[in-house]
Amino acid sequence: MRILAIDYGDAHTGVAISDPTGFLAGFTTTITAYRPEVVVEQITALAREHGAEELVLGHPRNMDGTLGPRAEKAEALAELLRASSGLPVILWDERRTTVDAHRILFNAGKNGRQRKKTVDAVAASLILEGYLTYKKTQSK
C-alpha cells in the first residue's frame, strides 16, 4: 500500500510517497502554491498518479502539545483532501520535523538557499518515516 505524506506550508508543501510495499519512503517533491485549493489539486493528482491509498498530513502542534493556528490550517486542508481525493487522511504529529530537516540538510553541506528548496520535501519524508515506523510496530 502506497502512502503519501504531506508537510503543508504557506508557500511550499513537501510531499513524500512510500514504495509500493508501504515500508520505505521513496519519491519526494515540493509543491509551490499559496492557495489551499491548488495544493489539494496537485496532491490529489500525485496520489492518483502514484496509486496512494492513504494520506498522512503533518499536524503541527506546539511543543507543549496544544494546537495553534497552523494546526487549524492543517485540519482544514485535511477536510479538503478527504473531499477531493476520497482517501483517508491521517493527521500526524509533526513536531520538530522541519527543524530536523534543516539539520539533516545542513549536515549534508547544503547552504541556506539549497536548504530552502528541499527542506519541505525532507520534512515530508520524516513525517512519512515516522508514520511507517508506527504502522510497523502496530502490526506486530
DSSP file (Angstrom, degrees, kcal/mol; ACC not computed):
  #  RESIDUE AA STRUCTURE BP1 BP2  ACC     N-H-->O    O-->H-N    N-H-->O    O-->H-N    TCO  KAPPA ALPHA  PHI   PSI    X-CA   Y-CA   Z-CA
    1    1 A M              0   0    0      0, 0.0     2,-0.3     0, 0.0    51,-0.1   0.000 360.0 360.0 360.0 121.9    0.0    0.0    0.0
    2    2 A R  E     -a   52   0A   0     49,-0.6    51,-2.8    19,-0.1    52,-0.8  -0.610 360.0-162.8 -80.1 138.9    1.5    3.3   -1.1
    3    3 A I  E     -a   54   0A   0     -2,-0.3    15,-2.7    16,-0.3     2,-0.5  -0.978   5.7-152.3-124.1 135.6    1.2    6.1    1.5
    4    4 A L  E     -aB  55  17A   0     50,-2.6    52,-2.9    -2,-0.4     2,-0.3  -0.933  10.4-160.5-111.1 126.3    1.6    9.8    0.7
    5    5 A A  E     -aB  56  16A   0     11,-3.6    11,-2.2    -2,-0.5     2,-0.4  -0.830   4.5-158.2-108.9 146.6    2.9   12.2    3.4
    6    6 A I  E     -aB  57  15A   0     50,-2.7    52,-2.9    -2,-0.3     2,-0.7  -0.983  17.8-167.2-131.5 129.5    2.4   16.0    3.3
    7    7 A D  E     - B   0  14A   0      7,-2.7     7,-2.2    -2,-0.4     2,-0.3  -0.897  29.4-154.0-110.1  96.5    4.3   18.8    5.1
    8    8 A Y        +     0   0    0     -2,-0.7     2,-0.3    50,-0.3     5,-0.2  -0.540  20.8 168.1 -81.7 131.7    1.9   21.7    4.4
    9    9 A G        -     0   0    0     -2,-0.3    -2,-0.0     1,-0.1     4,-0.0  -0.865  47.1-104.5-135.1 170.8    3.2   25.2    4.4
   10   10 A D  S    S+     0   0    0     -2,-0.3     3,-0.1     1,-0.1    -1,-0.1   0.892 116.0   3.2 -63.4 -41.2    2.1   28.7    3.4
   11   11 A A  S    S+     0   0    0      1,-0.3    22,-1.6    21,-0.1     2,-0.4   0.676 132.8  42.6-116.8 -30.0    4.1   28.8    0.1
   12   12 A H  E     - C   0  32A   0     20,-0.2     2,-0.5    22,-0.1    -1,-0.3  -0.975  58.0-168.8-127.5 134.8    5.8   25.4   -0.1
   13   13 A T  E     - C   0  31A   0     18,-2.7    18,-3.1    -2,-0.4     2,-0.3  -0.981  14.6-145.4-124.2 120.2    4.3   22.0    0.6
   14   14 A G  E     -BC   7  30A   0     -7,-2.2    -7,-2.7    -2,-0.5     2,-0.4  -0.618  14.6-167.3 -84.7 143.7    6.6   18.9    0.8
   15   15 A V  E     -BC   6  29A   0     14,-2.8    14,-2.3    -2,-0.3     2,-0.4  -0.998   8.1-179.4-132.7 134.4    5.3   15.6   -0.4
   16   16 A A  E     -BC   5  28A   0    -11,-2.2   -11,-3.6    -2,-0.4     2,-0.4  -0.996   8.7-161.1-131.9 139.7    6.8   12.1    0.1
   17   17 A I  E     -B    4   0A   0     10,-3.0     9,-2.2    -2,-0.4    10,-0.3  -0.968  15.3-129.6-124.7 135.4    5.5    8.9   -1.2
   18   18 A S  E     - C   0  25A   0    -15,-2.7     7,-0.2    -2,-0.4     9,-0.2  -0.211  31.8 -94.9 -73.8 168.2    6.3    5.4    0.1
   19   19 A D    >   -     0   0    0      5,-2.5     3,-1.7     7,-0.1   -16,-0.3  -0.264  51.2 -90.1 -70.7 171.2    7.4    2.5   -2.0
   20   20 A P  T 3  S+     0   0    0      0, 0.0    -1,-0.1     0, 0.0    -2,-0.1   0.765 127.2  56.7 -59.8 -25.2    4.6    0.0   -3.2
   21   21 A T  T 3  S-     0   0    0      3,-0.1   -19,-0.1     1,-0.0    -3,-0.0   0.675 105.1-127.8 -80.3 -15.3    5.1   -2.1    0.0
   22   22 A G  S <  S+     0   0    0     -3,-1.7     3,-0.1     2,-0.2   -20,-0.1   0.719  84.5 100.5  75.5  21.2    4.4    0.8    2.3
   23   23 A F  S    S+     0   0    0      1,-0.2     2,-0.4   112,-0.0   113,-0.1   0.663  74.4  44.0-108.8 -22.5    7.6    0.1    4.2
   24   24 A L  S    S-     0   0    0     -5,-0.1    -5,-2.5   108,-0.0     2,-0.3  -0.946  76.9-118.8-128.8 145.6   10.1    2.7    2.8
   25   25 A A  E     +C   18   0A   0     -2,-0.4    -7,-0.2    -7,-0.2     3,-0.1  -0.630  45.9 156.2 -75.5 138.1    9.9    6.4    1.9
   26   26 A G  E     +     0   0A   0     -9,-2.2    -8,-0.2     1,-0.4    -1,-0.1   0.261  39.8  36.7-126.6-110.2   10.6    6.9   -1.8
   27   27 A F  E     -     0   0A   0    -10,-0.3   -10,-3.0    -9,-0.2    -1,-0.4  -0.198  59.8-175.7 -56.6 136.4    9.7    9.7   -4.2
   28   28 A T  E     +C   16   0A   0    -12,-0.2     2,-0.3    -3,-0.1   -12,-0.2  -0.977   9.2 159.1-133.7 151.6    9.7   13.3   -2.8
   29   29 A T  E     -C   15   0A   0    -14,-2.3   -14,-2.8    -2,-0.3     2,-0.4  -0.962  30.6-123.8-156.8 170.9    8.7   16.6   -4.3
   30   30 A T  E     -C   14   0A   0     -2,-0.3     2,-0.5   -16,-0.2   -16,-0.2  -0.990  13.9-151.1-125.2 132.8    7.8   20.2   -3.3
   31   31 A I  E     -C   13   0A   0    -18,-3.1   -18,-2.7    -2,-0.4     2,-0.8  -0.891   7.9-155.4-100.0 127.6    4.6   21.9   -4.4
   32   32 A T  E     +C   12   0A   0     -2,-0.5     2,-0.3   -20,-0.2   -20,-0.2  -0.895  42.4 121.6-106.8 106.8    4.9   25.7   -4.6
   33   33 A A        -     0   0    0    -22,-1.6    -2,-0.1    -2,-0.8     0, 0.0  -0.964  46.6-156.8-162.5 146.1    1.4   27.2   -4.2
   34   34 A Y  S    S+     0   0    0     -2,-0.3    -1,-0.1   -22,-0.0   -22,-0.1   0.728  75.3  77.3 -97.6 -28.0   -0.2   29.7   -1.9
   35   35 A R  S >> S-     0   0    0      1,-0.1     4,-1.8   -24,-0.1     3,-0.8  -0.732  72.4-141.5 -92.0 129.5   -3.9   28.7   -2.2
   36   36 A P  H 3> S+     0   0    0      0, 0.0     4,-2.8     0, 0.0     5,-0.2   0.840 101.1  59.9 -55.4 -35.5   -5.0   25.5   -0.4
   37   37 A E  H 3> S+     0   0    0      1,-0.2     4,-2.2     2,-0.2     5,-0.1   0.880 105.8  47.5 -62.0 -38.1   -7.2   24.5   -3.4
   38   38 A V  H <> S+     0   0    0     -3,-0.8     4,-2.3     2,-0.2    -1,-0.2   0.905 111.7  50.3 -68.9 -42.2   -4.2   24.4   -5.7
   39   39 A V  H  X S+     0   0    0     -4,-1.8     4,-2.6     2,-0.2     5,-0.2   0.934 111.8  48.0 -60.0 -46.9   -2.2   22.4   -3.1
   40   40 A V  H  X S+     0   0    0     -4,-2.8     4,-2.8     1,-0.2     5,-0.2   0.909 110.1  52.3 -61.4 -43.8   -5.1   19.9   -2.8
   41   41 A E  H  X S+     0   0    0     -4,-2.2     4,-1.9    -5,-0.2    -1,-0.2   0.919 113.2  43.6 -58.8 -45.3   -5.5   19.6   -6.6
   42   42 A Q  H  X S+     0   0    0     -4,-2.3     4,-2.3     2,-0.2    -2,-0.2   0.877 114.1  49.5 -71.8 -37.3   -1.8   18.8   -7.0
   43   43 A I  H  X S+     0   0    0     -4,-2.6     4,-2.8     2,-0.2    -2,-0.2   0.922 110.6  50.7 -65.6 -43.1   -1.7   16.4   -4.1
   44   44 A T  H  X S+     0   0    0     -4,-2.8     4,-2.2    -5,-0.2    -2,-0.2   0.904 110.7  49.3 -61.1 -41.5   -4.8   14.6   -5.4
   45   45 A A  H  X S+     0   0    0     -4,-1.9     4,-2.8    -5,-0.2    -1,-0.2   0.913 112.1  47.9 -63.9 -42.9   -3.1   14.3   -8.8
   46   46 A L  H  X S+     0   0    0     -4,-2.3     4,-2.4     2,-0.2     6,-0.2   0.904 110.2  52.4 -64.2 -41.0    0.1   12.9   -7.3
   47   47 A A  H  X>S+     0   0    0     -4,-2.8     5,-2.4     2,-0.2     4,-0.8   0.917 113.4  43.7 -61.9 -43.3   -1.9   10.4   -5.2
   48   48 A R  H ><5S+     0   0    0     -4,-2.2     3,-0.6     3,-0.2    -2,-0.2   0.939 113.1  51.7 -65.2 -47.5   -3.7    9.2   -8.3
   49   49 A E  H 3<5S+     0   0    0     -4,-2.8    -2,-0.2     1,-0.2    -1,-0.2   0.864 119.2  35.3 -58.6 -39.1   -0.5    9.1  -10.3
   50   50 A H  H 3<5S-     0   0    0     -4,-2.4    -1,-0.2    -5,-0.2    -2,-0.2   0.448 109.5-117.5 -98.4  -1.8    1.4    7.0   -7.7
   51   51 A G  T <<5 -     0   0    0     -4,-0.8   -49,-0.6    -3,-0.6    -3,-0.2   0.839  45.0-179.9  71.2  33.7   -1.6    4.9   -6.6
   52   52 A A  E   < -a    2   0A   0     -5,-2.4   -49,-0.2    -6,-0.2    -1,-0.2  -0.427  17.2-173.6 -67.8 141.4   -1.5    6.2   -3.0
   53   53 A E  E     +     0   0A   0    -51,-2.8     2,-0.3     1,-0.3   -50,-0.2   0.457  68.7  32.9-112.0  -7.0   -4.2    4.6   -0.8
   54   54 A E  E     -a    3   0A   0    -52,-0.8   -50,-2.6    33,-0.1     2,-0.4  -0.994  64.9-147.9-152.0 142.6   -3.7    6.8    2.3
   55   55 A L  E     -ad   4  89A   0     33,-2.5    35,-3.0    -2,-0.3     2,-0.5  -0.941   6.1-163.4-115.1 136.5   -2.6   10.4    3.0
   56   56 A V  E     -ad   5  90A   0    -52,-2.9   -50,-2.7    -2,-0.4     2,-0.5  -0.974  10.6-165.4-119.9 116.7   -0.7   11.4    6.1
   57   57 A L  E     -ad   6  91A   0     33,-2.9    35,-2.8    -2,-0.5   -50,-0.2  -0.888  25.0-115.8-108.8 126.7   -0.7   15.1    6.8
   58   58 A G  E     - d   0  92A   0    -52,-2.9   -50,-0.3    -2,-0.5    35,-0.2  -0.383  25.7-157.4 -58.4 130.0    1.7   16.8    9.2
   59   59 A H  E     - d   0  93A   0     33,-3.6    35,-1.2    -2,-0.1     2,-0.4  -0.886  12.6-142.4-115.1  97.4   -0.3   18.2   12.1
   60   60 A P        -     0   0    0      0, 0.0     8,-0.6     0, 0.0     2,-0.3  -0.437  23.7-179.9 -70.0 120.3    1.8   21.0   13.7
   61   61 A R  B     -E   67   0B   0     -2,-0.4     6,-0.2     6,-0.1     5,-0.1  -0.836  31.8-107.3-112.3 153.6    1.4   21.0   17.5
   62   62 A N    >   -     0   0    0      4,-2.9     3,-2.4    -2,-0.3    33,-0.1  -0.357  41.2-102.0 -69.8 162.2    3.1   23.4   19.9
   63   63 A M  T 3  S+     0   0    0      1,-0.3    -1,-0.1     2,-0.1    -2,-0.0   0.769 124.6  56.2 -61.4 -24.4    5.9   21.9   22.0
   64   64 A D  T 3  S-     0   0    0      2,-0.1    -1,-0.3     1,-0.0     3,-0.1   0.391 122.3-106.7 -87.6   5.0    3.5   21.6   24.9
   65   65 A G  S <  S+     0   0    0     -3,-2.4    -2,-0.1     1,-0.3     2,-0.0   0.314  77.5 130.6  91.8  -8.3    1.1   19.6   22.8
   66   66 A T        -     0   0    0     -5,-0.1    -4,-2.9     1,-0.1     2,-0.4  -0.314  57.3-116.2 -75.7 163.5   -1.5   22.3   22.4
   67   67 A L  B     +E   61   0B   0     -6,-0.2    -6,-0.1    -3,-0.1    -1,-0.1  -0.809  33.9 178.9-102.3 141.3   -2.9   23.2   19.0
   68   68 A G     >  -     0   0    0     -8,-0.6     4,-1.6    -2,-0.4     3,-0.4  -0.488  50.1 -68.6-123.9-164.8   -2.4   26.6   17.4
   69   69 A P  H  > S+     0   0    0      0, 0.0     4,-1.9     0, 0.0     5,-0.1   0.831 128.0  56.7 -60.9 -34.7   -3.4   28.4   14.1
   70   70 A R  H  > S+     0   0    0      1,-0.2     4,-2.1     2,-0.2     5,-0.1   0.888 105.6  51.5 -65.5 -38.0   -1.1   26.2   12.0
   71   71 A A  H  > S+     0   0    0     -3,-0.4     4,-2.5   -11,-0.2    -1,-0.2   0.890 107.3  53.1 -65.1 -38.6   -2.9   23.1   13.3
   72   72 A E  H  X S+     0   0    0     -4,-1.6     4,-2.2     2,-0.2    -1,-0.2   0.895 107.9  50.7 -63.6 -39.5   -6.2   24.6   12.3
   73   73 A K  H  X S+     0   0    0     -4,-1.9     4,-2.3     2,-0.2    -1,-0.2   0.907 110.6  49.6 -63.5 -41.2   -4.9   25.2    8.8
   74   74 A A  H  X S+     0   0    0     -4,-2.1     4,-2.5     2,-0.2    -2,-0.2   0.909 109.8  50.8 -64.2 -42.0   -3.8   21.6    8.6
   75   75 A E  H  X S+     0   0    0     -4,-2.5     4,-1.7     2,-0.2    -1,-0.2   0.894 110.4  49.3 -63.2 -40.0   -7.2   20.4    9.8
   76   76 A A  H  X S+     0   0    0     -4,-2.2     4,-1.9     2,-0.2    -1,-0.2   0.901 111.2  49.6 -64.9 -41.0   -8.9   22.5    7.1
   77   77 A L  H  X S+     0   0    0     -4,-2.3     4,-2.8     1,-0.2    -2,-0.2   0.896 106.1  57.1 -64.6 -39.7   -6.6   21.1    4.5
   78   78 A A  H  X S+     0   0    0     -4,-2.5     4,-2.5     1,-0.2    -1,-0.2   0.910 106.2  49.7 -57.7 -42.9   -7.3   17.6    5.7
   79   79 A E  H  X S+     0   0    0     -4,-1.7     4,-2.2     2,-0.2    -1,-0.2   0.919 111.4  48.3 -62.7 -43.8  -11.1   18.1    5.1
   80   80 A L  H  X S+     0   0    0     -4,-1.9     4,-2.4     1,-0.2     5,-0.2   0.902 112.0  49.9 -62.3 -41.0  -10.4   19.5    1.6
   81   81 A L  H  X>S+     0   0    0     -4,-2.8     4,-3.0     2,-0.2     5,-0.6   0.908 109.3  50.6 -65.3 -42.2   -8.1   16.5    0.8
   82   82 A R  H  X5S+     0   0    0     -4,-2.5     4,-1.7     1,-0.2    -1,-0.2   0.930 114.5  44.4 -60.4 -45.1  -10.8   14.0    2.0
   83   83 A A  H  <5S+     0   0    0     -4,-2.2    -2,-0.2    -5,-0.2    -1,-0.2   0.889 120.2  40.2 -67.5 -39.8  -13.4   15.6   -0.1
   84   84 A S  H  <5S+     0   0    0     -4,-2.4    -2,-0.2    -5,-0.2    -3,-0.2   0.903 127.2  28.2 -77.9 -43.2  -11.2   15.9   -3.2
   85   85 A S  H  <5S-     0   0    0     -4,-3.0    -3,-0.2    -5,-0.2    -2,-0.2   0.745  85.8-138.4 -94.5 -25.0   -9.3   12.6   -3.1
   86   86 A G     << +     0   0    0     -4,-1.7    -4,-0.1    -5,-0.6    -3,-0.1   0.578  63.9 125.6  73.9   8.1  -11.8   10.3   -1.4
   87   87 A L  S    S-     0   0    0     -6,-0.5    -1,-0.3     1,-0.1     2,-0.2  -0.648  70.8 -98.5 -98.3 154.7   -8.8    8.9    0.5
   88   88 A P        -     0   0    0      0, 0.0   -33,-2.5     0, 0.0     2,-0.5  -0.494  35.3-153.3 -67.6 141.6   -8.4    8.6    4.3
   89   89 A V  E     -d   55   0A   0    -35,-0.2     2,-0.5    -2,-0.2   -33,-0.2  -0.977   5.2-161.8-121.7 119.9   -6.3   11.4    5.8
   90   90 A I  E     -d   56   0A   0    -35,-3.0   -33,-2.9    -2,-0.5     2,-0.5  -0.877  14.1-139.2-101.2 127.6   -4.4   10.8    9.0
   91   91 A L  E     -d   57   0A   0     -2,-0.5     2,-0.4   -35,-0.2   -33,-0.2  -0.783  25.4-165.7 -85.7 125.4   -3.2   13.8   11.0
   92   92 A W  E     -d   58   0A   0    -35,-2.8   -33,-3.6    -2,-0.5     2,-0.2  -0.951  26.4-110.8-121.9 127.9    0.3   13.1   12.2
   93   93 A D  E     -d   59   0A   0     -2,-0.4   -35,-0.1   -35,-0.2    -2,-0.0  -0.347  34.6-178.9 -55.5 119.4    2.2   15.0   14.9
   94   94 A E    >   +     0   0    0    -35,-1.2     3,-2.2    -2,-0.2     4,-0.4   0.126  16.8 155.8-112.6  20.6    5.0   16.7   13.1
   95   95 A R  T 3  S+     0   0    0    -36,-0.3   -33,-0.1     1,-0.3   -36,-0.0  -0.230  74.0   0.6 -52.4 132.2    6.8   18.5   15.9
   96   96 A R  T 3> S+     0   0    0      1,-0.1     4,-2.9     3,-0.0    -1,-0.3   0.367  92.5 119.4  74.2  -0.7   10.4   19.2   15.1
   97   97 A T  H <> S+     0   0    0     -3,-2.2     4,-2.5     1,-0.2     5,-0.1   0.916  78.5  44.9 -64.4 -40.5   10.3   17.7   11.6
   98   98 A T  H  > S+     0   0    0     -4,-0.4     4,-2.4     2,-0.2    -1,-0.2   0.904 114.2  49.4 -69.2 -39.0   11.2   21.0    9.9
   99   99 A V  H  > S+     0   0    0      2,-0.2     4,-2.1     1,-0.2    -2,-0.2   0.934 113.7  46.4 -62.0 -45.7   14.0   21.7   12.4
  100  100 A D  H  X S+     0   0    0     -4,-2.9     4,-2.6     1,-0.2    -2,-0.2   0.881 110.2  53.8 -64.3 -38.4   15.3   18.1   11.9
  101  101 A A  H  X S+     0   0    0     -4,-2.5     4,-2.4    -5,-0.2    -2,-0.2   0.918 108.5  48.9 -63.1 -43.2   15.1   18.5    8.1
  102  102 A H  H  X S+     0   0    0     -4,-2.4     4,-2.7     1,-0.2    -1,-0.2   0.912 111.9  49.8 -60.7 -42.4   17.2   21.7    8.3
  103  103 A R  H  X S+     0   0    0     -4,-2.1     4,-2.7     2,-0.2    -2,-0.2   0.917 110.3  49.8 -63.8 -43.9   19.8   20.0   10.5
  104  104 A I  H  X S+     0   0    0     -4,-2.6     4,-1.1     1,-0.2    -2,-0.2   0.932 114.5  44.2 -60.1 -47.1   20.0   17.0    8.1
  105  105 A L  H  <>S+     0   0    0     -4,-2.4     5,-2.4     2,-0.2    -2,-0.2   0.886 112.7  51.5 -68.0 -38.7   20.5   19.3    5.1
  106  106 A F  H ><5S+     0   0    0     -4,-2.7     3,-1.8     1,-0.2    -2,-0.2   0.929 109.8  49.8 -61.7 -45.4   23.0   21.5    7.0
  107  107 A N  H 3<5S+     0   0    0     -4,-2.7    -1,-0.2     1,-0.3    -2,-0.2   0.730 104.8  59.1 -67.0 -21.1   25.0   18.4    8.0
  108  108 A A  T 3<5S-     0   0    0     -4,-1.1    -1,-0.3    -5,-0.2    -2,-0.2   0.394 124.2-105.1 -86.0   3.0   24.9   17.3    4.3
  109  109 A G  T < 5 +     0   0    0     -3,-1.8     2,-0.4     1,-0.3    -3,-0.2   0.637  68.4 150.5  87.0  14.6   26.7   20.6    3.4
  110  110 A K      < -     0   0    0     -5,-2.4    -1,-0.3     4,-0.1    -2,-0.1  -0.652  38.1-137.2 -83.1 133.9   23.7   22.4    1.9
  111  111 A N     >  -     0   0    0     -2,-0.4     4,-2.8     1,-0.1     5,-0.2  -0.253  34.6 -88.8 -80.3 176.8   23.7   26.2    2.2
  112  112 A G  H  > S+     0   0    0      1,-0.2     4,-2.2     2,-0.2     5,-0.1   0.874 127.0  47.8 -55.5 -44.1   20.7   28.2    3.2
  113  113 A R  H  > S+     0   0    0      2,-0.2     4,-1.2     1,-0.2    -1,-0.2   0.912 113.6  47.4 -66.0 -42.8   19.4   28.7   -0.4
  114  114 A Q  H  > S+     0   0    0      1,-0.2     4,-0.9     2,-0.2     3,-0.2   0.888 111.9  51.0 -65.3 -39.0   19.8   25.0   -1.2
  115  115 A R  H >X S+     0   0    0     -4,-2.8     4,-2.5     1,-0.2     3,-0.8   0.902 103.9  58.2 -64.6 -40.7   18.1   24.0    2.1
  116  116 A K  H 3< S+     0   0    0     -4,-2.2     4,-0.4     1,-0.2    -1,-0.2   0.839 103.8  53.3 -59.9 -33.5   15.1   26.3    1.3
  117  117 A K  H 3< S+     0   0    0     -4,-1.2    -1,-0.2    -3,-0.2    -2,-0.2   0.784 124.9  21.0 -72.4 -27.8   14.5   24.4   -1.9
  118  118 A T  H <X S+     0   0    0     -4,-0.9     4,-2.2    -3,-0.8     3,-0.3   0.498  91.3  96.9-122.3  -5.4   14.3   21.0   -0.4
  119  119 A V  H  X S+     0   0    0     -4,-2.5     4,-2.5     1,-0.2     5,-0.1   0.851  86.1  52.1 -60.5 -36.0   13.5   21.3    3.3
  120  120 A D  H  > S+     0   0    0     -4,-0.4     4,-2.2     2,-0.2  -106,-0.2   0.891 109.7  48.5 -68.9 -38.6    9.8   20.8    2.9
  121  121 A A  H  > S+     0   0    0     -3,-0.3     4,-1.9     2,-0.2    -1,-0.2   0.892 112.6  48.8 -67.1 -38.8   10.3   17.5    1.0
  122  122 A V  H  X S+     0   0    0     -4,-2.2     4,-2.1     2,-0.2    -2,-0.2   0.912 110.3  51.2 -66.0 -41.7   12.8   16.3    3.6
  123  123 A A  H  X S+     0   0    0     -4,-2.5     4,-2.2     1,-0.2    -2,-0.2   0.900 108.6  51.6 -61.5 -40.2   10.3   17.2    6.3
  124  124 A A  H  X S+     0   0    0     -4,-2.2     4,-2.6     1,-0.2    -1,-0.2   0.884 108.0  52.6 -63.2 -37.7    7.6   15.2    4.5
  125  125 A S  H  X S+     0   0    0     -4,-1.9     4,-2.9     2,-0.2    -2,-0.2   0.894 108.4  50.4 -63.6 -39.6   10.0   12.2    4.3
  126  126 A L  H  X S+     0   0    0     -4,-2.1     4,-2.2     2,-0.2    -2,-0.2   0.890 110.4  49.3 -66.1 -38.9   10.5   12.5    8.1
  127  127 A I  H  X S+     0   0    0     -4,-2.2     4,-2.3     2,-0.2    -2,-0.2   0.937 113.5  47.2 -61.9 -46.7    6.7   12.5    8.6
  128  128 A L  H  X S+     0   0    0     -4,-2.6     4,-2.9     1,-0.2     5,-0.2   0.922 111.1  50.2 -62.7 -45.5    6.4    9.5    6.3
  129  129 A E  H  X S+     0   0    0     -4,-2.9     4,-2.3     1,-0.2    -1,-0.2   0.906 111.0  49.8 -61.0 -42.0    9.2    7.6    8.1
  130  130 A G  H  X S+     0   0    0     -4,-2.2     4,-2.1     2,-0.2    -1,-0.2   0.918 113.5  45.6 -61.9 -43.8    7.6    8.3   11.5
  131  131 A Y  H  X S+     0   0    0     -4,-2.3     4,-2.6     2,-0.2    -2,-0.2   0.910 112.1  50.5 -67.7 -42.4    4.2    7.1   10.3
  132  132 A L  H  X S+     0   0    0     -4,-2.9     4,-2.2     2,-0.2    -1,-0.2   0.901 110.2  50.6 -63.1 -40.0    5.6    4.0    8.6
  133  133 A T  H  X S+     0   0    0     -4,-2.3     4,-2.1    -5,-0.2    -1,-0.2   0.922 110.2  50.1 -61.9 -44.2    7.6    3.1   11.8
  134  134 A Y  H  X S+     0   0    0     -4,-2.1     4,-1.8     1,-0.2    -2,-0.2   0.929 110.0  50.1 -58.5 -46.9    4.4    3.5   13.8
  135  135 A K  H  X S+     0   0    0     -4,-2.6     4,-1.4     1,-0.2    -1,-0.2   0.884 108.9  52.6 -61.9 -38.5    2.5    1.2   11.4
  136  136 A K  H  < S+     0   0    0     -4,-2.2     4,-0.4     1,-0.2     3,-0.3   0.917 110.4  47.1 -63.4 -42.7    5.2   -1.5   11.6
  137  137 A T  H >< S+     0   0    0     -4,-2.1     3,-0.6     1,-0.2    -1,-0.2   0.813 110.7  52.9 -70.8 -28.4    5.1   -1.5   15.4
  138  138 A Q  H 3< S+     0   0    0     -4,-1.8    -1,-0.2     1,-0.2    -2,-0.2   0.756 103.2  57.5 -76.1 -24.4    1.2   -1.7   15.4
  139  139 A S  T 3<        0   0    0     -4,-1.4    -1,-0.2    -3,-0.3    -2,-0.2   0.516 360.0 360.0 -86.2  -3.3    1.2   -4.7   13.0
  140  140 A K    <         0   0    0     -3,-0.6    -1,-0.2    -4,-0.4    -2,-0.1   0.465 360.0 360.0 -85.7 360.0    3.3   -6.9   15.4
